[in-house]
Amino acid sequence: LRSATSVPLLKFEGPQEKPVLDERGLAVIAALPGPVCPVAFVGDGRSGKSFLASKLTCEGAFTQDDSDVAVTSGIDVISMESHPGHLVVLDCEGGNNAMSKSHSIVTVVGALIATALVFVTDGKASEAAIEALSCMLEERTLIKCDGTGSMHAQSLIFVVNQNRLRYGDDAFEKILAAEHDEDRKELRERISATYAEDRRKFVTIPGDHKPDFEQRWEQLHDAIREAATPLKMGKLWMTGQQVVHMLKQIETLLSKHGKVSLPSLHRHVILDGWLKPTVSQVMNSRMDKLLEGFSEQEYESQRVGSVMGNCMECKAAEERVGWLDPDIDEFYCEDCWRTFSPKVLKCAFCNSFQPWPRGRVEVVTRQWNCLDCLMQLGVDIE
Protein backbone atom coordinates (compact mmCIF):
# COMPACT_ATOMS: atom_id res chain seq x y z
CA LEU A 1 0.00 0.00 0.00
CA ARG A 2 1.56 3.28 -1.16
CA SER A 3 -0.27 6.58 -0.88
CA ALA A 4 0.15 8.80 -3.96
CA THR A 5 0.78 12.04 -2.08
CA SER A 6 1.70 13.02 1.45
CA VAL A 7 -0.80 14.34 3.98
CA PRO A 8 -0.32 16.60 7.02
CA LEU A 9 0.58 14.89 10.30
CA LEU A 10 1.42 17.87 12.52
CA LYS A 11 0.44 21.50 11.95
CA PHE A 12 0.32 24.71 13.98
CA GLU A 13 -2.90 26.64 14.53
CA GLY A 14 -3.90 30.09 15.78
CA PRO A 15 -1.82 33.08 16.81
CA GLN A 16 -0.09 31.00 19.49
CA GLU A 17 0.79 28.37 16.86
CA LYS A 18 -0.51 25.51 18.97
CA PRO A 19 0.74 22.13 17.67
CA VAL A 20 -2.14 19.96 16.46
CA LEU A 21 -2.01 16.42 15.11
CA ASP A 22 -3.88 16.12 11.82
CA GLU A 23 -6.39 13.28 11.54
CA ARG A 24 -5.40 12.64 7.92
CA GLY A 25 -1.83 11.81 8.85
CA LEU A 26 -2.89 9.79 11.87
CA ALA A 27 -5.26 7.74 9.67
CA VAL A 28 -2.41 6.87 7.27
CA ILE A 29 -0.26 5.58 10.13
CA ALA A 30 -3.11 3.87 12.02
CA ALA A 31 -3.96 1.76 8.96
CA LEU A 32 -0.54 0.08 9.01
CA PRO A 33 -0.44 -3.40 10.58
CA GLY A 34 3.22 -3.08 11.46
CA PRO A 35 6.06 -3.34 11.86
CA VAL A 36 6.46 0.39 11.19
CA CYS A 37 9.83 1.70 9.97
CA PRO A 38 9.88 5.51 10.34
CA VAL A 39 12.31 7.85 8.52
CA ALA A 40 12.42 11.58 9.34
CA PHE A 41 13.88 14.14 6.93
CA VAL A 42 15.09 17.13 8.96
CA GLY A 43 17.67 19.89 8.62
CA ASP A 44 18.12 23.20 6.83
CA GLY A 45 15.11 24.98 5.37
CA ARG A 46 15.09 25.07 1.55
CA SER A 47 17.77 22.35 1.34
CA GLY A 48 15.80 19.82 -0.74
CA LYS A 49 14.40 17.60 2.03
CA SER A 50 11.03 17.29 0.27
CA PHE A 51 12.76 16.44 -3.03
CA LEU A 52 14.76 13.63 -1.41
CA ALA A 53 11.74 12.34 0.54
CA SER A 54 9.75 12.23 -2.72
CA LYS A 55 12.62 10.44 -4.46
CA LEU A 56 12.52 7.79 -1.72
CA THR A 57 8.75 7.27 -2.01
CA CYS A 58 7.22 8.45 -5.29
CA GLU A 59 7.63 11.44 -7.58
CA GLY A 60 5.76 14.49 -6.28
CA ALA A 61 4.80 12.84 -3.00
CA PHE A 62 5.85 15.94 -1.04
CA THR A 63 5.22 19.54 -2.11
CA GLN A 64 8.28 21.24 -3.60
CA ASP A 65 9.09 24.65 -5.07
CA ASP A 66 12.00 27.09 -5.26
CA SER A 67 10.53 30.04 -3.34
CA ASP A 68 12.27 31.59 -0.33
CA VAL A 69 9.34 30.65 1.93
CA ALA A 70 9.36 27.26 3.64
CA VAL A 71 7.18 24.77 1.78
CA THR A 72 6.76 22.37 4.72
CA SER A 73 5.31 23.63 7.99
CA GLY A 74 5.14 21.07 10.78
CA ILE A 75 5.35 17.48 9.50
CA ASP A 76 3.92 15.78 6.40
CA VAL A 77 3.75 11.99 6.11
CA ILE A 78 3.46 9.23 3.54
CA SER A 79 3.68 5.43 3.83
CA MET A 80 4.81 2.64 1.54
CA GLU A 81 5.31 -1.10 1.75
CA SER A 82 8.83 -2.09 2.69
CA HIS A 83 9.93 -5.45 4.06
CA PRO A 84 9.38 -6.41 6.85
CA GLY A 85 6.47 -3.95 7.18
CA HIS A 86 5.86 -0.37 6.07
CA LEU A 87 8.15 2.61 5.64
CA VAL A 88 6.71 5.79 7.16
CA VAL A 89 8.41 8.88 5.76
CA LEU A 90 8.18 12.15 7.71
CA ASP A 91 9.05 15.39 5.94
CA CYS A 92 9.79 17.90 8.72
CA GLU A 93 9.94 21.66 8.45
CA GLY A 94 13.35 23.30 8.12
CA GLY A 95 15.14 24.31 11.26
CA ASN A 96 16.98 27.42 10.08
CA ASN A 97 14.80 29.07 7.41
CA ALA A 98 14.78 32.82 8.04
CA MET A 99 11.22 33.11 6.67
CA SER A 100 9.74 30.40 8.87
CA LYS A 101 9.49 29.81 12.61
CA SER A 102 10.89 26.50 13.83
CA HIS A 103 8.95 24.49 16.41
CA SER A 104 10.72 22.27 18.90
CA ILE A 105 7.91 19.67 18.95
CA VAL A 106 8.98 18.71 15.41
CA THR A 107 12.40 17.77 16.78
CA VAL A 108 10.91 15.83 19.69
CA VAL A 109 8.59 13.86 17.42
CA GLY A 110 11.50 13.10 15.08
CA ALA A 111 13.63 11.93 18.01
CA LEU A 112 10.97 9.66 19.47
CA ILE A 113 9.39 8.28 16.30
CA ALA A 114 12.12 7.91 13.65
CA THR A 115 14.63 5.07 13.67
CA ALA A 116 16.45 6.77 10.77
CA LEU A 117 17.11 10.53 10.94
CA VAL A 118 18.16 12.08 7.61
CA PHE A 119 19.70 15.51 8.25
CA VAL A 120 19.90 17.49 5.00
CA THR A 121 22.04 20.56 4.38
CA ASP A 122 22.54 22.44 1.13
CA GLY A 123 25.76 22.81 -0.84
CA LYS A 124 28.40 21.90 1.73
CA ALA A 125 28.93 20.54 5.25
CA SER A 126 29.27 23.99 6.77
CA GLU A 127 29.86 24.97 10.38
CA ALA A 128 26.31 26.37 10.35
CA ALA A 129 24.98 22.91 9.45
CA ILE A 130 26.95 21.27 12.29
CA GLU A 131 25.59 23.90 14.67
CA ALA A 132 22.02 23.37 13.40
CA LEU A 133 22.26 19.61 13.93
CA SER A 134 23.74 20.05 17.40
CA CYS A 135 21.06 22.59 18.37
CA MET A 136 18.39 20.20 17.15
CA LEU A 137 19.83 17.52 19.42
CA GLU A 138 19.90 19.99 22.30
CA GLU A 139 16.15 20.52 21.88
CA ARG A 140 15.76 16.89 22.88
CA THR A 141 16.19 18.05 26.46
CA LEU A 142 12.38 18.22 26.31
CA ILE A 143 12.58 14.43 26.50
CA LYS A 144 13.09 13.41 30.12
CA CYS A 145 14.34 9.90 30.84
CA ASP A 146 13.96 10.31 34.64
CA GLY A 147 16.44 7.46 35.12
CA THR A 148 13.87 4.81 34.23
CA GLY A 149 13.24 5.19 30.51
CA SER A 150 15.35 4.71 27.43
CA MET A 151 15.09 5.98 23.85
CA HIS A 152 15.28 3.57 20.95
CA ALA A 153 18.53 3.41 18.98
CA GLN A 154 18.41 5.89 16.10
CA SER A 155 20.77 6.20 13.14
CA LEU A 156 21.89 9.49 11.58
CA ILE A 157 22.48 10.04 7.87
CA PHE A 158 24.10 13.44 7.25
CA VAL A 159 23.35 14.46 3.66
CA VAL A 160 24.96 17.29 1.71
CA ASN A 161 22.39 17.89 -1.03
CA GLN A 162 23.40 19.61 -4.30
CA ASN A 163 26.97 19.16 -3.16
CA ARG A 164 29.52 21.64 -4.52
CA LEU A 165 32.72 20.30 -2.91
CA ARG A 166 34.78 17.10 -2.99
CA TYR A 167 34.47 15.03 0.17
CA GLY A 168 36.11 11.75 1.14
CA ASP A 169 34.15 8.91 2.73
CA ASP A 170 35.58 9.87 6.14
CA ALA A 171 34.72 13.59 5.80
CA PHE A 172 32.11 13.60 8.55
CA GLU A 173 34.40 11.83 11.01
CA LYS A 174 37.12 14.40 10.28
CA ILE A 175 34.63 17.22 10.85
CA LEU A 176 33.62 15.77 14.22
CA ALA A 177 37.23 15.13 15.27
CA ALA A 178 38.59 18.53 14.19
CA GLU A 179 40.17 20.70 16.89
CA HIS A 180 38.20 23.89 17.59
CA ASP A 181 37.39 26.30 20.39
CA GLU A 182 35.33 25.06 23.34
CA ASP A 183 31.95 26.06 21.90
CA ARG A 184 32.45 24.29 18.59
CA LYS A 185 34.04 21.33 20.35
CA GLU A 186 30.90 21.00 22.48
CA LEU A 187 28.72 20.94 19.34
CA ARG A 188 30.72 18.04 17.93
CA GLU A 189 30.78 16.12 21.19
CA ARG A 190 26.99 16.34 21.39
CA ILE A 191 26.62 14.78 17.94
CA SER A 192 29.19 12.07 18.67
CA ALA A 193 27.57 11.23 22.00
CA THR A 194 24.11 10.92 20.43
CA TYR A 195 25.15 8.80 17.46
CA ALA A 196 27.91 6.21 17.82
CA GLU A 197 30.27 5.87 14.87
CA ASP A 198 28.45 2.77 13.59
CA ARG A 199 25.15 4.69 13.66
CA ARG A 200 26.14 7.70 11.58
CA LYS A 201 26.78 8.00 7.84
CA PHE A 202 27.80 10.81 5.51
CA VAL A 203 26.41 11.00 1.97
CA THR A 204 26.79 13.68 -0.72
CA ILE A 205 24.18 14.17 -3.45
CA PRO A 206 25.07 16.25 -6.53
CA GLY A 207 22.54 18.19 -8.57
CA ASP A 208 20.11 15.87 -10.37
CA HIS A 209 21.58 16.96 -13.74
CA LYS A 210 25.03 15.61 -12.81
CA PRO A 211 26.18 12.26 -14.30
CA ASP A 212 26.88 10.69 -10.89
CA PHE A 213 23.52 11.67 -9.39
CA GLU A 214 21.90 8.22 -9.71
CA GLN A 215 24.94 6.47 -8.24
CA ARG A 216 24.99 8.81 -5.25
CA TRP A 217 21.24 8.54 -4.84
CA GLU A 218 21.46 4.73 -4.72
CA GLN A 219 24.05 5.07 -1.96
CA LEU A 220 21.68 7.27 0.04
CA HIS A 221 18.69 5.05 -0.72
CA ASP A 222 20.50 1.94 0.53
CA ALA A 223 21.72 3.77 3.66
CA ILE A 224 18.17 4.88 4.52
CA ARG A 225 16.71 1.41 3.97
CA GLU A 226 19.39 -0.12 6.18
CA ALA A 227 18.88 2.45 8.95
CA ALA A 228 15.06 2.41 8.90
CA THR A 229 14.52 -0.49 11.26
CA PRO A 230 11.13 -1.30 12.86
CA LEU A 231 10.14 1.09 15.64
CA LYS A 232 10.15 -0.66 19.00
CA MET A 233 9.35 0.28 22.55
CA GLY A 234 11.26 -2.12 24.70
CA LYS A 235 11.35 -5.39 22.76
CA LEU A 236 8.01 -4.91 21.04
CA TRP A 237 7.56 -4.01 17.39
CA MET A 238 4.92 -1.32 17.19
CA THR A 239 1.90 -1.28 14.86
CA GLY A 240 0.48 1.83 13.25
CA GLN A 241 -2.22 2.07 15.89
CA GLN A 242 0.38 2.04 18.65
CA VAL A 243 2.45 4.74 16.88
CA VAL A 244 -0.69 6.92 16.71
CA HIS A 245 -1.26 6.30 20.42
CA MET A 246 2.35 7.35 21.03
CA LEU A 247 2.00 10.54 18.97
CA LYS A 248 -1.16 11.56 20.83
CA GLN A 249 0.55 10.96 24.15
CA ILE A 250 3.57 13.06 23.08
CA GLU A 251 1.20 15.89 22.15
CA THR A 252 -0.59 15.61 25.51
CA LEU A 253 2.60 15.48 27.60
CA LEU A 254 4.17 18.46 25.82
CA SER A 255 0.96 20.46 26.12
CA LYS A 256 0.53 19.75 29.83
CA HIS A 257 4.10 19.57 31.10
CA GLY A 258 6.32 21.06 28.39
CA LYS A 259 8.32 17.82 28.25
CA VAL A 260 7.96 14.13 27.43
CA SER A 261 8.66 11.71 30.27
CA LEU A 262 9.72 8.38 28.78
CA PRO A 263 8.43 6.25 31.68
CA SER A 264 5.04 7.92 31.33
CA LEU A 265 5.12 7.46 27.56
CA HIS A 266 6.07 3.79 27.96
CA ARG A 267 3.24 3.26 30.42
CA HIS A 268 0.56 4.77 28.19
CA VAL A 269 1.74 3.27 24.92
CA ILE A 270 2.87 -0.18 25.99
CA LEU A 271 0.47 -0.88 28.83
CA ASP A 272 -2.67 0.92 27.67
CA GLY A 273 -2.10 0.76 23.93
CA TRP A 274 -0.62 -2.73 23.65
CA LEU A 275 -1.12 -4.98 26.65
CA LYS A 276 -4.81 -4.41 27.29
CA PRO A 277 -5.95 -4.94 23.69
CA THR A 278 -3.64 -7.93 23.28
CA VAL A 279 -4.91 -9.66 26.41
CA SER A 280 -8.44 -9.11 25.16
CA GLN A 281 -7.57 -10.51 21.74
CA VAL A 282 -5.88 -13.55 23.28
CA MET A 283 -8.89 -14.27 25.47
CA ASN A 284 -11.13 -14.20 22.39
CA SER A 285 -8.84 -16.32 20.23
CA ARG A 286 -8.70 -20.12 19.91
CA MET A 287 -6.74 -20.99 23.02
CA ASP A 288 -6.24 -24.59 21.88
CA LYS A 289 -4.15 -23.34 18.94
CA LEU A 290 -2.34 -20.78 21.08
CA LEU A 291 -1.30 -23.34 23.68
CA GLU A 292 -0.34 -26.24 21.39
CA GLY A 293 3.06 -27.61 22.35
CA PHE A 294 3.25 -25.88 25.75
CA SER A 295 5.06 -27.79 28.48
CA GLU A 296 3.59 -28.50 31.91
CA GLN A 297 5.66 -25.70 33.38
CA GLU A 298 4.21 -23.23 30.89
CA TYR A 299 0.69 -24.24 31.92
CA GLU A 300 1.44 -23.24 35.50
CA SER A 301 -0.29 -20.15 36.85
CA GLN A 302 2.01 -17.17 36.65
CA ARG A 303 2.93 -15.64 40.00
CA VAL A 304 5.72 -13.71 41.66
CA GLY A 305 8.11 -15.36 44.04
CA SER A 306 11.67 -16.62 44.47
CA VAL A 307 13.58 -18.55 41.82
CA MET A 308 16.62 -20.71 42.49
CA GLY A 309 19.45 -21.40 40.06
CA ASN A 310 23.17 -21.64 39.46
CA CYS A 311 24.76 -18.21 39.07
CA MET A 312 26.80 -17.77 35.90
CA GLU A 313 28.88 -15.02 37.52
CA CYS A 314 29.96 -16.12 40.98
CA LYS A 315 29.77 -19.86 40.11
CA ALA A 316 28.58 -20.71 43.64
CA ALA A 317 28.41 -24.46 44.24
CA GLU A 318 24.87 -24.31 45.62
CA GLU A 319 21.80 -22.86 43.93
CA ARG A 320 21.00 -19.30 44.94
CA VAL A 321 18.03 -16.92 44.65
CA GLY A 322 18.13 -14.90 41.43
CA TRP A 323 16.62 -14.61 37.93
CA LEU A 324 17.42 -14.74 34.22
CA ASP A 325 19.10 -11.89 32.37
CA PRO A 326 16.47 -10.63 29.86
CA ASP A 327 19.11 -10.01 27.18
CA ILE A 328 21.11 -13.25 27.22
CA ASP A 329 18.77 -15.63 29.13
CA GLU A 330 21.44 -16.62 31.67
CA PHE A 331 20.85 -16.97 35.42
CA TYR A 332 22.50 -14.65 37.96
CA CYS A 333 22.03 -14.56 41.71
CA GLU A 334 20.54 -11.57 43.51
CA ASP A 335 23.88 -10.59 45.07
CA CYS A 336 25.54 -10.41 41.65
CA TRP A 337 22.61 -8.43 40.28
CA ARG A 338 23.12 -5.89 43.08
CA THR A 339 26.76 -5.61 42.06
CA PHE A 340 25.91 -5.22 38.34
CA SER A 341 23.06 -2.77 38.79
CA PRO A 342 22.56 -1.50 42.33
CA LYS A 343 19.78 1.00 41.55
CA VAL A 344 17.69 -0.12 38.56
CA LEU A 345 16.74 -3.32 36.72
CA LYS A 346 15.46 -3.93 33.21
CA CYS A 347 11.91 -5.26 32.85
CA ALA A 348 12.01 -8.44 30.73
CA PHE A 349 8.71 -7.53 29.07
CA CYS A 350 8.66 -3.80 28.24
CA ASN A 351 12.47 -3.40 28.46
CA SER A 352 12.27 -0.18 30.50
CA PHE A 353 14.54 0.41 33.50
CA GLN A 354 12.86 0.64 36.90
CA PRO A 355 14.12 0.96 40.50
CA TRP A 356 14.46 -2.37 42.31
CA PRO A 357 11.31 -1.93 44.48
CA ARG A 358 9.23 -1.31 41.32
CA GLY A 359 9.38 -4.93 40.13
CA ARG A 360 9.19 -8.61 41.04
CA VAL A 361 10.48 -11.95 39.76
CA GLU A 362 7.85 -14.02 37.92
CA VAL A 363 8.45 -17.71 38.68
CA VAL A 364 7.32 -19.32 35.39
CA THR A 365 9.45 -17.14 33.11
CA ARG A 366 12.13 -16.82 35.83
CA GLN A 367 12.55 -13.14 34.93
CA TRP A 368 12.25 -9.76 36.65
CA ASN A 369 9.32 -7.63 35.46
CA CYS A 370 8.15 -4.14 36.43
CA LEU A 371 4.97 -3.84 38.49
CA ASP A 372 3.08 -2.13 35.65
CA CYS A 373 3.61 -5.06 33.29
CA LEU A 374 2.81 -7.64 35.97
CA MET A 375 -0.44 -5.90 36.86
CA GLN A 376 -1.53 -5.49 33.25
CA LEU A 377 -0.79 -9.18 32.63
CA GLY A 378 -2.96 -10.09 35.60
CA VAL A 379 -0.13 -11.48 37.73
CA ASP A 380 -0.76 -11.12 41.47
CA ILE A 381 2.11 -9.11 42.95
CA GLU A 382 1.23 -9.46 46.61
ZIMOUR-V926643 format. One record per run of one state. SS is the DSSP state (A for helix, B for strand, O for the rest). FROM is the first residue (numbers start at 1). LEN is the number of residues. If there is no record, write none. Layout:
ss=SS from=FROM len=LEN
ss=SS from=FROM len=LEN
This chain:
ss=O from=1 len=6
ss=B from=7 len=7
ss=O from=14 len=4
ss=B from=18 len=4
ss=O from=22 len=1
ss=A from=23 len=8
ss=O from=31 len=5
ss=B from=36 len=8
ss=O from=44 len=5
ss=A from=49 len=8
ss=O from=57 len=18
ss=B from=75 len=8
ss=O from=83 len=2
ss=B from=85 len=8
ss=O from=93 len=11
ss=A from=104 len=10
ss=O from=114 len=2
ss=B from=116 len=7
ss=O from=123 len=4
ss=A from=127 len=16
ss=B from=143 len=2
ss=O from=145 len=10
ss=B from=155 len=7
ss=O from=162 len=9
ss=A from=171 len=7
ss=O from=178 len=4
ss=A from=182 len=13
ss=O from=195 len=2
ss=A from=197 len=3
ss=B from=200 len=6
ss=O from=206 len=7
ss=A from=213 len=15
ss=O from=228 len=4
ss=B from=232 len=2
ss=O from=234 len=2
ss=B from=236 len=2
ss=O from=238 len=2
ss=A from=240 len=18
ss=O from=258 len=2
ss=B from=260 len=2
ss=A from=262 len=22
ss=O from=284 len=3
ss=A from=287 len=4
ss=O from=291 len=5
ss=A from=296 len=4
ss=O from=300 len=4
ss=B from=304 len=1
ss=O from=305 len=3
ss=B from=308 len=2
ss=O from=310 len=10
ss=B from=320 len=5
ss=O from=325 len=6
ss=B from=331 len=3
ss=A from=334 len=7
ss=O from=341 len=3
ss=B from=344 len=3
ss=O from=347 len=6
ss=B from=353 len=3
ss=A from=356 len=3
ss=B from=359 len=4
ss=O from=363 len=4
ss=B from=367 len=4
ss=A from=371 len=6
ss=O from=377 len=6
